Amino acid sequence: MFASWPLAITPQAIESVFALAWGFAFAGLCASGYRLFAQHLPSFRQLEVGPVAARFAAIPLLMFSAPYIIMRNTLRGRRLEKRGADLVMVATVIAGIWSLMSGTVVVLALQALLNV
């Protein structure tokens, strides 16, 4: 029964785990770098306030720091507003998928830069 199961992790699975980790790490790096210079945390509200140019400038930052922002807001809402565990689970899956996508972009960009 178990003889047909693969014995090793596929390279694609390892690459996905690295992309997930790079995505979360880069999200934290972007959010921390923004906080270092702006003295406040990044938020999705940056798309609603300020001049139009500032809104467009916030899009790349929010694209890459979104997993951090989603998890920060989720854990804060769980603690302060007593949100249910099901909502935390859904938000974690969303942040993980977003981190996987942005991490894939970061890994591909690093591969392109290091192969030149």
Secondary structure by P-SEA (a helix, b strand, c coil): ccccccccccaaaaaaaaaaaaaaaaaaaaaaaaaacccccccccccccccaaaaaaaaaaaaaaaaaaaaaaaaaaaacccccaaaaaaaaaaaaaaaaaaaaaaaaaaaaaaac
